[in-house]
Amino acid sequence: MRRPEQRNITYSSVRQPKWNSPDHSSINCLVVLDHMPGEHPFTAAPYDTEPHGRELFRRLVAEEFGEIAPFEPLPIDAAALAQSAAAFASFANTPAGAELLAEIADHNEENASRSSRGLAALAETHLSKRLARLLQIAGVQDNKIERMNFATKIAEAENLGKISHTERLALDLLRKIRNEVAHESGNFYTAEILNLTQQLHSCLAGYMTYKPVASLVDQWIDWIFMDAFTLTNSSLKARADPNTQARIVS
């Protein structure tokens, strides 16, 4: 993934700054970002991995956006906290819980490495697993699924009615972007991946809030890839597990 120094994010509005911790190590506020419509909560910190977060923290501390409201600790309900911890421990011991924790660990490891190839490959790995599960539900034998590559799983899942046509198009575009990153460019910022990302954004325009990417200068290509992965991955999981609460891409 492109390193943080290469992003240039600006704010058209910053308001309601408030200390987020008693040691004054981070600040909550409401911001309007140049690449997303509407106002959003944001936590700025001096150790933020993104330069815009560090810069905003510096400006907030300088009170460029007004006086910072004092930190207010949330009341703690000991009984509810214990109940929540017990529920999470119980969930973590289930197959779904173990799978989720493994995915989080994989994502954190790849994100820490800041490797474009690693993130793209990880996205394909998880999507391929989701498709394999849907094919199992459809009655496809495991030995047949094991011989399928990612493209074949996508096509077969649509043929069996397990994914929508929109999901098919999005998955194919994610696959093509992954291949370009992994085998050609090593990063997301090339003319070919720009073209594929434009198609991906159009495909999922009803589900994503990013503005259309017009050129490499826009610098949102890798973000759109990861958001599209998250959206399709959640949609596939919702189809495979009725207990999952997620928006299904239709």
Secondary structure, 3 states (H helix, E strand, C coil): CCCHHHCCCCEEEEEEEEECCCCCCCEEEEEEECCCCCCEEEEECCCCCCHHHHHHHHHHHCCCCCCCECCCCCCCCHHHHHHHHHHHHHHHCCHHHHHHHHHHHHHHHHHHHCCHHHHHHHHHHHHHHHHHHHHHHCCCCHHHHHCCCHHHHHHHHHHCCCCCHHHHHHHHHHHHHHHHHHHHHCCCCCHHHHHHHHHHHHHCCCCCCCCCCCCHHHCCHHHHHHHHHHHHHHHHHHHHCCCCCCCCCC
